[in-house]
Amino acid sequence: MKNVTFSADEDLIEGARLAARSQRRSLNAAFREWLLQFIAQAGNGQQVDALMRRLRRVTAGGRFSRDEMNER
């Protein structure tokens, strides 16, 4: 395991410690969980970008008038 040093406002750190303690976890464990969620979100963004690249090839077949778009 690698050690990393971050800096933050003392009140923020103390609040995070209290929140972790109320969940019966260490601040390190809470931070590791946050890192995993952060990585997962980045992966989801990459999946959305890949989908949008694939959908660029999809065409509607032409331009539609307002009436044609509102037909039911």
N, C-alpha and C positions, 0 to 999 in steps of 0.2 A: 504494500500500500504506500502511496506517495503522499507526503505532507505538503500542503499548500497554505500560504499565508494570505489572508485578505484583511482589508481594513474597513471599518464601518463605525458609525457613530456609537458611542457607548450605550446610549439609551436603546438603540436598535438592537444591539447585541444582548443587552439585559432582557429586553422584551422577548427576543427569540429564545433565550435560555429558559425564561419562565414558561413560554408556550410549550417548549419541548418537555420541560419537567412535568407540566400538567398532562402531557400525553405519555408520561413514564418512559421517555426516550432521552437520549443524549442529544446535544446540539449537533454533534458530528453525525449521528444517525439521521437526524432530520435533514441535515444538509446533503448527505448522500442521496436520500430519497428525492430531494429537490433536484439534484443534478440528473438523476435518472428521468424525472419528468421533463426537465429542460431538454434533454437529448431526444426524448420521444416526440416532443413538440416540433423540434427541428426536423425530425424524420417525417412527420406528417406534412410539414410544409413542402418538403422535397417531393413527397408523393403527389401532392396537389399540383405542383409545378410540372411534374412529369405527365399527369393527366391532361393538363391544359395544353401542353405541347402536342400530345396525341390528338386532341380535339381540334387543333387548328386546321386539320385537313378536312374536317366536316363542314359541308356547305349546305345551305338551306335550299339551293336550287335557283336562286335568283332573288330579286328584290320584290317585296310585296307592298301593295297599297294598304292604306290604313283600313279600308273596308275589308280587304282580304284577310288581314291579320285579326280582325275582330269578328269574322264569321264564326258561327258556332254550329 
